[in-house]
Amino acid sequence: MLTSNFSKHIFWSYDDNVDLDDGIIIKQVATYGEINDLIKLSSLYPKKTIINTLQSVKNDKRVNFLIKVLL
């Protein structure tokens, strides 16, 4: 998926409009995204895909919140 779908600050270390793996997109948006980015993420990916991807970063308090409350 292209990074241009989300806020620029989430992918500051990548080239503009780069096509990244879905797992990287989900982790970056969940960790650094704003609420509008999270809403967009949930409309682009199935809930199960997001949760399965975020299981690997479950130590992060923000990610735990997203899994338990928003998803």
PQR file with spaces between the fields and no chain letter, atoms N, CA, C, O and H, PARSE charges and radii, in Angstrom:
ATOM       1  N    MET     1       0.842   -1.176    0.000 -0.4000 1.5000
ATOM       2  CA   MET     1       0.000    0.000    0.000 -0.0000 2.0000
ATOM       3  C    MET     1       0.892    1.246    0.000  0.5500 1.7000
ATOM       4  O    MET     1       1.997    1.239    0.542 -0.5500 1.4000
ATOM       5  N    LEU     2       0.403    2.273   -0.598 -0.4000 1.5000
ATOM       6  CA   LEU     2       1.166    3.515   -0.692 -0.0000 2.0000
ATOM       7  C    LEU     2       1.062    4.322    0.607  0.5500 1.7000
ATOM       8  O    LEU     2      -0.004    4.396    1.218 -0.5500 1.4000
ATOM       9  H    LEU     2      -0.495    2.279   -1.039  0.4000 1.0000
ATOM      10  N    THR     3       2.162    4.914    1.011 -0.4000 1.5000
ATOM      11  CA   THR     3       2.189    5.709    2.239 -0.0000 2.0000
ATOM      12  C    THR     3       1.434    7.021    2.093  0.5500 1.7000
ATOM      13  O    THR     3       1.106    7.659    3.094 -0.5500 1.4000
ATOM      14  H    THR     3       3.028    4.854    0.515  0.4000 1.0000
ATOM      15  N    SER     4       1.157    7.430    0.874 -0.4000 1.5000
ATOM      16  CA   SER     4       0.466    8.705    0.657 -0.0000 2.0000
ATOM      17  C    SER     4      -0.977    8.675    1.158  0.5500 1.7000
ATOM      18  O    SER     4      -1.627    9.719    1.215 -0.5500 1.4000
ATOM      19  H    SER     4       1.423    6.913    0.061  0.4000 1.0000
ATOM      20  N    ASN     5      -1.483    7.510    1.517 -0.4000 1.5000
ATOM      21  CA   ASN     5      -2.838    7.397    2.044 -0.0000 2.0000
ATOM      22  C    ASN     5      -2.954    7.913    3.478  0.5500 1.7000
ATOM      23  O    ASN     5      -4.061    8.088    3.986 -0.5500 1.4000
ATOM      24  H    ASN     5      -0.955    6.662    1.471  0.4000 1.0000
ATOM      25  N    PHE     6      -1.815    8.158    4.132 -0.4000 1.5000
ATOM      26  CA   PHE     6      -1.798    8.525    5.543 -0.0000 2.0000
ATOM      27  C    PHE     6      -0.981    9.793    5.776  0.5500 1.7000
ATOM      28  O    PHE     6      -0.319   10.291    4.865 -0.5500 1.4000
ATOM      29  H    PHE     6      -0.915    8.016    3.719  0.4000 1.0000
ATOM      30  N    SER     7      -1.034   10.310    7.002 -0.4000 1.5000
ATOM      31  CA   SER     7      -0.266   11.514    7.355 -0.0000 2.0000
ATOM      32  C    SER     7       1.214   11.304    7.082  0.5500 1.7000
ATOM      33  O    SER     7       1.755   10.222    7.314 -0.5500 1.4000
ATOM      34  H    SER     7      -1.572    9.905    7.742  0.4000 1.0000
ATOM      35  N    LYS     8       1.859   12.347    6.590 -0.4000 1.5000
ATOM      36  CA   LYS     8       3.273   12.248    6.192 -0.0000 2.0000
ATOM      37  C    LYS     8       4.210   11.921    7.359  0.5500 1.7000
ATOM      38  O    LYS     8       5.208   11.224    7.175 -0.5500 1.4000
ATOM      39  H    LYS     8       1.420   13.225    6.402  0.4000 1.0000
ATOM      40  N    HIS     9       3.889   12.424    8.567 -0.4000 1.5000
ATOM      41  CA   HIS     9       4.803   12.221    9.695 -0.0000 2.0000
ATOM      42  C    HIS     9       4.945   10.748   10.102  0.5500 1.7000
ATOM      43  O    HIS     9       5.931   10.372   10.736 -0.5500 1.4000
ATOM      44  H    HIS     9       3.079   12.990    8.717  0.4000 1.0000
ATOM      45  N    ILE    10       3.985    9.936    9.748 -0.4000 1.5000
ATOM      46  CA   ILE    10       4.040    8.515   10.108 -0.0000 2.0000
ATOM      47  C    ILE    10       5.186    7.819    9.386  0.5500 1.7000
ATOM      48  O    ILE    10       5.833    6.934    9.946 -0.5500 1.4000
ATOM      49  H    ILE    10       3.184   10.241    9.233  0.4000 1.0000
ATOM      50  N    PHE    11       5.430    8.214    8.163 -0.4000 1.5000
ATOM      51  CA   PHE    11       6.436    7.553    7.321 -0.0000 2.0000
ATOM      52  C    PHE    11       7.569    8.502    6.954  0.5500 1.7000
ATOM      53  O    PHE    11       8.058    8.479    5.824 -0.5500 1.4000
ATOM      54  H    PHE    11       4.904    8.933    7.708  0.4000 1.0000
ATOM      55  N    TRP    12       7.984    9.324    7.888 -0.4000 1.5000
ATOM      56  CA   TRP    12       9.009   10.336    7.616 -0.0000 2.0000
ATOM      57  C    TRP    12      10.332    9.728    7.168  0.5500 1.7000
ATOM      58  O    TRP    12      11.087   10.374    6.441 -0.5500 1.4000
ATOM      59  H    TRP    12       7.587    9.342    8.806  0.4000 1.0000
ATOM      60  N    SER    13      10.628    8.500    7.585 -0.4000 1.5000
ATOM      61  CA   SER    13      11.920    7.902    7.245 -0.0000 2.0000
ATOM      62  C    SER    13      11.908    7.142    5.913  0.5500 1.7000
ATOM      63  O    SER    13      12.921    6.570    5.509 -0.5500 1.4000
ATOM      64  H    SER    13      10.015    7.975    8.175  0.4000 1.0000
ATOM      65  N    TYR    14      10.770    7.144    5.245 -0.4000 1.5000
ATOM      66  CA   TYR    14      10.652    6.468    3.959 -0.0000 2.0000
ATOM      67  C    TYR    14      10.537    7.500    2.837  0.5500 1.7000
ATOM      68  O    TYR    14      10.175    8.653    3.072 -0.5500 1.4000
ATOM      69  H    TYR    14       9.947    7.609    5.573  0.4000 1.0000
ATOM      70  N    ASP    15      10.849    7.068    1.622 -0.4000 1.5000
ATOM      71  CA   ASP    15      10.654    7.934    0.457 -0.0000 2.0000
ATOM      72  C    ASP    15       9.175    8.272    0.318  0.5500 1.7000
ATOM      73  O    ASP    15       8.312    7.504    0.743 -0.5500 1.4000
ATOM      74  H    ASP    15      11.143    6.131    1.431  0.4000 1.0000
ATOM      75  N    ASP    16       8.891    9.418   -0.275 -0.4000 1.5000
ATOM      76  CA   ASP    16       7.502    9.825   -0.498 -0.0000 2.0000
ATOM      77  C    ASP    16       6.785    8.831   -1.398  0.5500 1.7000
ATOM      78  O    ASP    16       7.326    8.358   -2.397 -0.5500 1.4000
ATOM      79  H    ASP    16       9.592   10.042   -0.620  0.4000 1.0000
ATOM      80  N    ASN    17       5.564    8.532   -1.017 -0.4000 1.5000
ATOM      81  CA   ASN    17       4.672    7.705   -1.814 -0.0000 2.0000
ATOM      82  C    ASN    17       5.248    6.327   -2.141  0.5500 1.7000
ATOM      83  O    ASN    17       5.006    5.788   -3.221 -0.5500 1.4000
ATOM      84  H    ASN    17       5.124    8.916   -0.205  0.4000 1.0000
ATOM      85  N    VAL    18       6.006    5.764   -1.213 -0.4000 1.5000
ATOM      86  CA   VAL    18       6.580    4.438   -1.413 -0.0000 2.0000
ATOM      87  C    VAL    18       5.512    3.373   -1.138  0.5500 1.7000
ATOM      88  O    VAL    18       4.613    3.585   -0.324 -0.5500 1.4000
ATOM      89  H    VAL    18       6.203    6.201   -0.336  0.4000 1.0000
ATOM      90  N    ASP    19       5.619    2.252   -1.808 -0.4000 1.5000
ATOM      91  CA   ASP    19       4.694    1.133   -1.631 -0.0000 2.0000
ATOM      92  C    ASP    19       5.306    0.170   -0.615  0.5500 1.7000
ATOM      93  O    ASP    19       6.293   -0.505   -0.908 -0.5500 1.4000
ATOM      94  H    ASP    19       6.349    2.081   -2.468  0.4000 1.0000
ATOM      95  N    LEU    20       4.711    0.110    0.593 -0.4000 1.5000
ATOM      96  CA   LEU    20       5.247   -0.718    1.671 -0.0000 2.0000
ATOM      97  C    LEU    20       4.381   -1.940    1.928  0.5500 1.7000
ATOM      98  O    LEU    20       3.211   -1.990    1.548 -0.5500 1.4000
ATOM      99  H    LEU    20       3.909    0.658    0.831  0.4000 1.0000
ATOM     100  N    ASP    21       4.979   -2.909    2.576 -0.4000 1.5000
ATOM     101  CA   ASP    21       4.277   -4.106    3.010 -0.0000 2.0000
ATOM     102  C    ASP    21       3.136   -3.730    3.959  0.5500 1.7000
ATOM     103  O    ASP    21       3.261   -2.785    4.737 -0.5500 1.4000
ATOM     104  H    ASP    21       5.929   -2.867    2.885  0.4000 1.0000
ATOM     105  N    ASP    22       2.041   -4.460    3.895 -0.4000 1.5000
ATOM     106  CA   ASP    22       0.888   -4.165    4.735 -0.0000 2.0000
ATOM     107  C    ASP    22       1.225   -4.175    6.223  0.5500 1.7000
ATOM     108  O    ASP    22       0.708   -3.355    6.981 -0.5500 1.4000
ATOM     109  H    ASP    22       1.940   -5.228    3.263  0.4000 1.0000
ATOM     110  N    GLY    23       2.079   -5.088    6.641 -0.4000 1.5000
ATOM     111  CA   GLY    23       2.460   -5.165    8.052 -0.0000 2.0000
ATOM     112  C    GLY    23       3.148   -3.899    8.536  0.5500 1.7000
ATOM     113  O    GLY    23       2.882   -3.435    9.645 -0.5500 1.4000
ATOM     114  H    GLY    23       2.499   -5.754    6.026  0.4000 1.0000
ATOM     115  N    ILE    24       4.017   -3.343    7.728 -0.4000 1.5000
ATOM     116  CA   ILE    24       4.709   -2.100    8.089 -0.0000 2.0000
ATOM     117  C    ILE    24       3.713   -0.953    8.159  0.5500 1.7000
ATOM     118  O    ILE    24       3.760   -0.143    9.085 -0.5500 1.4000
ATOM     119  H    ILE    24       4.233   -3.720    6.827  0.4000 1.0000
ATOM     120  N    ILE    25       2.823   -0.882    7.198 -0.4000 1.5000
ATOM     121  CA   ILE    25       1.800    0.172    7.188 -0.0000 2.0000
ATOM     122  C    ILE    25       0.973    0.098    8.466  0.5500 1.7000
ATOM     123  O    ILE    25       0.789    1.109    9.144 -0.5500 1.4000
ATOM     124  H    ILE    25       2.785   -1.541    6.447  0.4000 1.0000
ATOM     125  N    ILE    26       0.479   -1.072    8.796 -0.4000 1.5000
ATOM     126  CA   ILE    26      -0.382   -1.237    9.971 -0.0000 2.0000
ATOM     127  C    ILE    26       0.361   -0.868   11.252  0.5500 1.7000
ATOM     128  O    ILE    26      -0.182   -0.147   12.090 -0.5500 1.4000
ATOM     129  H    ILE    26       0.628   -1.893    8.245  0.4000 1.0000
ATOM     130  N    LYS    27       1.579   -1.345   11.416 -0.4000 1.5000
ATOM     131  CA   LYS    27       2.351   -1.054   12.635 -0.0000 2.0000
ATOM     132  C    LYS    27       2.663    0.436   12.767  0.5500 1.7000
ATOM     133  O    LYS    27       2.522    1.011   13.846 -0.5500 1.4000
ATOM     134  H    LYS    27       2.020   -1.931   10.736  0.4000 1.0000
ATOM     135  N    GLN    28       3.083    1.050   11.675 -0.4000 1.5000
ATOM     136  CA   GLN    28       3.423    2.473   11.718 -0.0000 2.0000
ATOM     137  C    GLN    28       2.202    3.339   12.027  0.5500 1.7000
ATOM     138  O    GLN    28       2.271    4.247   12.856 -0.5500 1.4000
ATOM     139  H    GLN    28       3.197    0.582   10.798  0.4000 1.0000
ATOM     140  N    VAL    29       1.093    3.056   11.361 -0.4000 1.5000
ATOM     141  CA   VAL    29      -0.116    3.854   11.577 -0.0000 2.0000
ATOM     142  C    VAL    29      -0.637    3.648   12.997  0.5500 1.7000
ATOM     143  O    VAL    29      -1.047    4.612   13.643 -0.5500 1.4000
ATOM     144  H    VAL    29       1.036    2.319   10.688  0.4000 1.0000
ATOM     145  N    ALA    30      -0.628    2.424   13.489 -0.4000 1.5000
ATOM     146  CA   ALA    30      -1.101    2.157   14.847 -0.0000 2.0000
ATOM     147  C    ALA    30      -0.221    2.830   15.889  0.5500 1.7000
ATOM     148  O    ALA    30      -0.713    3.275   16.925 -0.5500 1.4000
ATOM     149  H    ALA    30      -0.294    1.641   12.964  0.4000 1.0000
ATOM     150  N    THR    31       1.063    2.905   15.623 -0.4000 1.5000
ATOM     151  CA   THR    31       1.997    3.478   16.591 -0.0000 2.0000
ATOM     152  C    THR    31       2.059    5.000   16.522  0.5500 1.7000
ATOM     153  O    THR    31       2.132    5.658   17.560 -0.5500 1.4000
ATOM     154  H    THR    31       1.463    2.544   14.781  0.4000 1.0000
ATOM     155  N    TYR    32       2.032    5.567   15.327 -0.4000 1.5000
ATOM     156  CA   TYR    32       2.274    7.004   15.165 -0.0000 2.0000
ATOM     157  C    TYR    32       1.126    7.800   14.537  0.5500 1.7000
ATOM     158  O    TYR    32       1.203    9.024   14.437 -0.5500 1.4000
ATOM     159  H    TYR    32       1.972    5.032   14.484  0.4000 1.0000
ATOM     160  N    GLY    33       0.075    7.115   14.118 -0.4000 1.5000
ATOM     161  CA   GLY    33      -1.004    7.786   13.406 -0.0000 2.0000
ATOM     162  C    GLY    33      -1.935    8.587   14.293  0.5500 1.7000
ATOM     163  O    GLY    33      -2.026    8.367   15.501 -0.5500 1.4000
ATOM     164  H    GLY    33       0.013    6.120   14.199  0.4000 1.0000
ATOM     165  N    GLU    34      -2.618    9.517   13.664 -0.4000 1.5000
ATOM     166  CA   GLU    34      -3.653   10.294   14.326 -0.0000 2.0000
ATOM     167  C    GLU    34      -4.974    9.564   14.141  0.5500 1.7000
ATOM     168  O    GLU    34      -5.039    8.583   13.401 -0.5500 1.4000
ATOM     169  H    GLU    34      -2.544    9.696   12.683  0.4000 1.0000
ATOM     170  N    ILE    35      -6.020   10.025   14.798 -0.4000 1.5000
ATOM     171  CA   ILE    35      -7.300    9.318   14.759 -0.0000 2.0000
ATOM     172  C    ILE    35      -7.828    9.154   13.335  0.5500 1.7000
ATOM     173  O    ILE    35      -8.391    8.110   13.008 -0.5500 1.4000
ATOM     174  H    ILE    35      -5.967   10.822   15.400  0.4000 1.0000
ATOM     175  N    ASN    36      -7.656   10.164   12.486 -0.4000 1.5000
ATOM     176  CA   ASN    36      -8.130   10.028   11.100 -0.0000 2.0000
ATOM     177  C    ASN    36      -7.338    8.957   10.343  0.5500 1.7000
ATOM     178  O    ASN    36      -7.881    8.300    9.455 -0.5500 1.4000
ATOM     179  H    ASN    36      -7.199   11.013   12.752  0.4000 1.0000
ATOM     180  N    ASP    37      -6.061    8.779   10.690 -0.4000 1.5000
ATOM     181  CA   ASP    37      -5.259    7.720   10.078 -0.0000 2.0000
ATOM     182  C    ASP    37      -5.746    6.347   10.535  0.5500 1.7000
ATOM     183  O    ASP    37      -5.791    5.403    9.747 -0.5500 1.4000
ATOM     184  H    ASP    37      -5.621    9.313   11.411  0.4000 1.0000
ATOM     185  N    LEU    38      -6.108    6.243   11.812 -0.4000 1.5000
ATOM     186  CA   LEU    38      -6.604    4.975   12.346 -0.0000 2.0000
ATOM     187  C    LEU    38      -7.945    4.602   11.725  0.5500 1.7000
ATOM     188  O    LEU    38      -8.199    3.432   11.439 -0.5500 1.4000
ATOM     189  H    LEU    38      -6.071    7.011   12.452  0.4000 1.0000
ATOM     190  N    ILE    39      -8.786    5.582   11.521 -0.4000 1.5000
ATOM     191  CA   ILE    39     -10.076    5.338   10.878 -0.0000 2.0000
ATOM     192  C    ILE    39      -9.862    4.863    9.442  0.5500 1.7000
ATOM     193  O    ILE    39     -10.510    3.923    8.981 -0.5500 1.4000
ATOM     194  H    ILE    39      -8.580    6.533   11.753  0.4000 1.0000
ATOM     195  N    LYS    40      -8.953    5.523    8.751 -0.4000 1.5000
ATOM     196  CA   LYS    40      -8.655    5.132    7.373 -0.0000 2.0000
ATOM     197  C    LYS    40      -8.071    3.715    7.334  0.5500 1.7000
ATOM     198  O    LYS    40      -8.426    2.916    6.468 -0.5500 1.4000
ATOM     199  H    LYS    40      -8.426    6.287    9.125  0.4000 1.0000
ATOM     200  N    LEU    41      -7.175    3.414    8.278 -0.4000 1.5000
ATOM     201  CA   LEU    41      -6.576    2.084    8.355 -0.0000 2.0000
ATOM     202  C    LEU    41      -7.657    1.019    8.520  0.5500 1.7000
ATOM     203  O    LEU    41      -7.629   -0.016    7.855 -0.5500 1.4000
ATOM     204  H    LEU    41      -6.886    4.064    8.981  0.4000 1.0000
ATOM     205  N    SER    42      -8.608    1.284    9.412 -0.4000 1.5000
ATOM     206  CA   SER    42      -9.660    0.299    9.658 -0.0000 2.0000
ATOM     207  C    SER    42     -10.617    0.150    8.482  0.5500 1.7000
ATOM     208  O    SER    42     -11.310   -0.861    8.370 -0.5500 1.4000
ATOM     209  H    SER    42      -8.631    2.125    9.953  0.4000 1.0000
ATOM     210  N    SER    43     -10.659    1.141    7.612 -0.4000 1.5000
ATOM     211  CA   SER    43     -11.503    1.006    6.419 -0.0000 2.0000
ATOM     212  C    SER    43     -10.769    0.305    5.273  0.5500 1.7000
ATOM     213  O    SER    43     -11.402   -0.213    4.353 -0.5500 1.4000
ATOM     214  H    SER    43     -10.096    1.962    7.702  0.4000 1.0000
ATOM     215  N    LEU    44      -9.438    0.288    5.331 -0.4000 1.5000
ATOM     216  CA   LEU    44      -8.650   -0.324    4.263 -0.0000 2.0000
ATOM     217  C    LEU    44      -8.287   -1.788    4.518  0.5500 1.7000
ATOM     218  O    LEU    44      -8.057   -2.551    3.580 -0.5500 1.4000
ATOM     219  H    LEU    44      -8.924    0.708    6.079  0.4000 1.0000
ATOM     220  N    TYR    45      -8.237   -2.170    5.794 -0.4000 1.5000
ATOM     221  CA   TYR    45      -7.847   -3.532    6.159 -0.0000 2.0000
ATOM     222  C    TYR    45      -8.918   -4.173    7.026  0.5500 1.7000
ATOM     223  O    TYR    45      -9.581   -3.486    7.803 -0.5500 1.4000
ATOM     224  H    TYR    45      -8.424   -1.551    6.556  0.4000 1.0000
ATOM     225  N    PRO    46      -9.095   -5.486    6.900 -0.5600 1.5000
ATOM     226  CA   PRO    46     -10.033   -6.186    7.779  0.2800 2.0000
ATOM     227  C    PRO    46      -9.545   -6.129    9.238  0.5500 1.7000
ATOM     228  O    PRO    46      -8.344   -6.135    9.508 -0.5500 1.4000
ATOM     229  N    LYS    47     -10.488   -6.076   10.147 -0.4000 1.5000
ATOM     230  CA   LYS    47     -10.177   -5.999   11.577 -0.0000 2.0000
ATOM     231  C    LYS    47      -9.238   -7.131   12.001  0.5500 1.7000
ATOM     232  O    LYS    47      -8.292   -6.899   12.754 -0.5500 1.4000
ATOM     233  H    LYS    47     -11.463   -6.071    9.928  0.4000 1.0000
ATOM     234  N    LYS    48      -9.485   -8.318   11.538 -0.4000 1.5000
ATOM     235  CA   LYS    48      -8.666   -9.478   11.911 -0.0000 2.0000
ATOM     236  C    LYS    48      -7.214   -9.310   11.445  0.5500 1.7000
ATOM     237  O    LYS    48      -6.289   -9.690   12.163 -0.5500 1.4000
ATOM     238  H    LYS    48     -10.254   -8.507   10.927  0.4000 1.0000
ATOM     239  N    THR    49      -7.012   -8.754   10.265 -0.4000 1.5000
ATOM     240  CA   THR    49      -5.662   -8.522    9.750 -0.0000 2.0000
ATOM     241  C    THR    49      -4.915   -7.515   10.619  0.5500 1.7000
ATOM     242  O    THR    49      -3.737   -7.705   10.922 -0.5500 1.4000
ATOM     243  H    THR    49      -7.763   -8.445    9.682  0.4000 1.0000
ATOM     244  N    ILE    50      -5.594   -6.458   11.014 -0.4000 1.5000
ATOM     245  CA   ILE    50      -4.973   -5.440   11.869 -0.0000 2.0000
ATOM     246  C    ILE    50      -4.593   -6.039   13.215  0.5500 1.7000
ATOM     247  O    ILE    50      -3.471   -5.850   13.684 -0.5500 1.4000
ATOM     248  H    ILE    50      -6.551   -6.304   10.768  0.4000 1.0000
ATOM     249  N    ILE    51      -5.506   -6.751   13.833 -0.4000 1.5000
ATOM     250  CA   ILE    51      -5.235   -7.348   15.151 -0.0000 2.0000
ATOM     251  C    ILE    51      -4.096   -8.353   15.067  0.5500 1.7000
ATOM     252  O    ILE    51      -3.198   -8.333   15.908 -0.5500 1.4000
ATOM     253  H    ILE    51      -6.418   -6.905   13.452  0.4000 1.0000
ATOM     254  N    ASN    52      -4.115   -9.225   14.078 -0.4000 1.5000
ATOM     255  CA   ASN    52      -3.040  -10.219   13.933 -0.0000 2.0000
ATOM     256  C    ASN    52      -1.685   -9.555   13.736  0.5500 1.7000
ATOM     257  O    ASN    52      -0.685  -10.016   14.288 -0.5500 1.4000
ATOM     258  H    ASN    52      -4.845   -9.242   13.395  0.4000 1.0000
ATOM     259  N    THR    53      -1.640   -8.493   12.969 -0.4000 1.5000
ATOM     260  CA   THR    53      -0.384   -7.776   12.740 -0.0000 2.0000
ATOM     261  C    THR    53       0.100   -7.094   14.006  0.5500 1.7000
ATOM     262  O    THR    53       1.299   -7.079   14.285 -0.5500 1.4000
ATOM     263  H    THR    53      -2.452   -8.119   12.521  0.4000 1.0000
ATOM     264  N    LEU    54      -0.819   -6.532   14.774 -0.4000 1.5000
ATOM     265  CA   LEU    54      -0.439   -5.785   15.971 -0.0000 2.0000
ATOM     266  C    LEU    54      -0.062   -6.676   17.149  0.5500 1.7000
ATOM     267  O    LEU    54       0.474   -6.183   18.141 -0.5500 1.4000
ATOM     268  H    LEU    54      -1.793   -6.545   14.548  0.4000 1.0000
ATOM     269  N    GLN    55      -0.326   -7.949   17.065 -0.4000 1.5000
ATOM     270  CA   GLN    55       0.055   -8.861   18.144 -0.0000 2.0000
ATOM     271  C    GLN    55       1.570   -8.836   18.391  0.5500 1.7000
ATOM     272  O    GLN    55       2.015   -9.075   19.514 -0.5500 1.4000
ATOM     273  H    GLN    55      -0.762   -8.350   16.259  0.4000 1.0000
ATOM     274  N    SER    56       2.346   -8.552   17.372 -0.4000 1.5000
ATOM     275  CA   SER    56       3.809   -8.533   17.514 -0.0000 2.0000
ATOM     276  C    SER    56       4.327   -7.279   18.223  0.5500 1.7000
ATOM     277  O    SER    56       5.471   -7.264   18.678 -0.5500 1.4000
ATOM     278  H    SER    56       1.985   -8.358   16.460  0.4000 1.0000
ATOM     279  N    VAL    57       3.512   -6.237   18.323 -0.4000 1.5000
ATOM     280  CA   VAL    57       3.928   -5.012   19.023 -0.0000 2.0000
ATOM     281  C    VAL    57       3.033   -4.752   20.233  0.5500 1.7000
ATOM     282  O    VAL    57       2.786   -3.605   20.604 -0.5500 1.4000
ATOM     283  H    VAL    57       2.583   -6.249   17.953  0.4000 1.0000
ATOM     284  N    LYS    58       2.564   -5.806   20.826 -0.4000 1.5000
ATOM     285  CA   LYS    58       1.587   -5.714   21.902 -0.0000 2.0000
ATOM     286  C    LYS    58       2.143   -5.030   23.156  0.5500 1.7000
ATOM     287  O    LYS    58       1.361   -4.629   24.018 -0.5500 1.4000
ATOM     288  H    LYS    58       2.765   -6.738   20.525  0.4000 1.0000
ATOM     289  N    ASN    59       3.447   -4.885   23.283 -0.4000 1.5000
ATOM     290  CA   ASN    59       4.040   -4.230   24.460 -0.0000 2.0000
ATOM     291  C    ASN    59       3.735   -2.745   24.495  0.5500 1.7000
ATOM     292  O    ASN    59       3.762   -2.132   25.562 -0.5500 1.4000
ATOM     293  H    ASN    59       4.082   -5.210   22.582  0.4000 1.0000
ATOM     294  N    ASP    60       3.451   -2.170   23.363 -0.4000 1.5000
ATOM     295  CA   ASP    60       3.186   -0.745   23.258 -0.0000 2.0000
ATOM     296  C    ASP    60       1.806   -0.430   23.838  0.5500 1.7000
ATOM     297  O    ASP    60       0.815   -1.039   23.435 -0.5500 1.4000
ATOM     298  H    ASP    60       3.429   -2.668   22.497  0.4000 1.0000
ATOM     299  N    LYS    61       1.730    0.521   24.786 -0.4000 1.5000
ATOM     300  CA   LYS    61       0.462    0.846   25.455 -0.0000 2.0000
ATOM     301  C    LYS    61      -0.577    1.370   24.475  0.5500 1.7000
ATOM     302  O    LYS    61      -1.760    1.053   24.597 -0.5500 1.4000
ATOM     303  H    LYS    61       2.535    1.016   25.114  0.4000 1.0000
ATOM     304  N    ARG    62      -0.154    2.156   23.520 -0.4000 1.5000
ATOM     305  CA   ARG    62      -1.093    2.693   22.528 -0.0000 2.0000
ATOM     306  C    ARG    62      -1.691    1.574   21.693  0.5500 1.7000
ATOM     307  O    ARG    62      -2.887    1.584   21.402 -0.5500 1.4000
ATOM     308  H    ARG    62       0.808    2.413   23.420  0.4000 1.0000
ATOM     309  N    VAL    63      -0.872    0.615   21.309 -0.4000 1.5000
ATOM     310  CA   VAL    63      -1.343   -0.510   20.507 -0.0000 2.0000
ATOM     311  C    VAL    63      -2.308   -1.360   21.325  0.5500 1.7000
ATOM     312  O    VAL    63      -3.326   -1.813   20.800 -0.5500 1.4000
ATOM     313  H    VAL    63       0.100    0.607   21.546  0.4000 1.0000
ATOM     314  N    ASN    64      -2.005   -1.584   22.604 -0.4000 1.5000
ATOM     315  CA   ASN    64      -2.919   -2.324   23.471 -0.0000 2.0000
ATOM     316  C    ASN    64      -4.271   -1.631   23.536  0.5500 1.7000
ATOM     317  O    ASN    64      -5.312   -2.287   23.489 -0.5500 1.4000
ATOM     318  H    ASN    64      -1.179   -1.216   23.030  0.4000 1.0000
ATOM     319  N    PHE    65      -4.258   -0.312   23.645 -0.4000 1.5000
ATOM     320  CA   PHE    65      -5.499    0.458   23.668 -0.0000 2.0000
ATOM     321  C    PHE    65      -6.289    0.248   22.379  0.5500 1.7000
ATOM     322  O    PHE    65      -7.498    0.017   22.414 -0.5500 1.4000
ATOM     323  H    PHE    65      -3.413    0.220   23.684  0.4000 1.0000
ATOM     324  N    LEU    66      -5.609    0.328   21.260 -0.4000 1.5000
ATOM     325  CA   LEU    66      -6.278    0.164   19.973 -0.0000 2.0000
ATOM     326  C    LEU    66      -6.927   -1.207   19.852  0.5500 1.7000
ATOM     327  O    LEU    66      -8.063   -1.326   19.394 -0.5500 1.4000
ATOM     328  H    LEU    66      -4.627    0.515   21.231  0.4000 1.0000
ATOM     329  N    ILE    67      -6.205   -2.235   20.263 -0.4000 1.5000
ATOM     330  CA   ILE    67      -6.732   -3.583   20.157 -0.0000 2.0000
ATOM     331  C    ILE    67      -7.961   -3.754   21.053  0.5500 1.7000
ATOM     332  O    ILE    67      -8.969   -4.318   20.627 -0.5500 1.4000
ATOM     333  H    ILE    67      -5.281   -2.138   20.635  0.4000 1.0000
ATOM     334  N    LYS    68      -7.878   -3.278   22.269 -0.4000 1.5000
ATOM     335  CA   LYS    68      -8.947   -3.498   23.240 -0.0000 2.0000
ATOM     336  C    LYS    68     -10.148   -2.588   23.048  0.5500 1.7000
ATOM     337  O    LYS    68     -11.282   -3.024   23.248 -0.5500 1.4000
ATOM     338  H    LYS    68      -7.059   -2.821   22.615  0.4000 1.0000
ATOM     339  N    VAL    69      -9.931   -1.343   22.670 -0.4000 1.5000
ATOM     340  CA   VAL    69     -11.017   -0.381   22.648 -0.0000 2.0000
ATOM     341  C    VAL    69     -11.513   -0.060   21.240  0.5500 1.7000
ATOM     342  O    VAL    69     -12.712   -0.138   20.975 -0.5500 1.4000
ATOM     343  H    VAL    69      -9.010   -0.989   22.508  0.4000 1.0000
ATOM     344  N    LEU    70     -10.628    0.289   20.359 -0.4000 1.5000
ATOM     345  CA   LEU    70     -11.054    0.746   19.041 -0.0000 2.0000
ATOM     346  C    LEU    70     -11.383   -0.388   18.082  0.5500 1.7000
ATOM     347  O    LEU    70     -12.230   -0.236   17.202 -0.5500 1.4000
ATOM     348  H    LEU    70      -9.653    0.353   20.574  0.4000 1.0000
ATOM     349  N    LEU    71     -10.722   -1.515   18.249 -0.4000 1.5000
ATOM     350  CA   LEU    71     -10.977   -2.627   17.328 -0.0000 2.0000
ATOM     351  C    LEU    71     -11.868   -3.608   18.030  0.5500 1.7000
ATOM     352  O    LEU    71     -12.227   -4.636   17.457 -0.5500 1.4000
ATOM     353  H    LEU    71     -10.034   -1.639   18.964  0.4000 1.0000
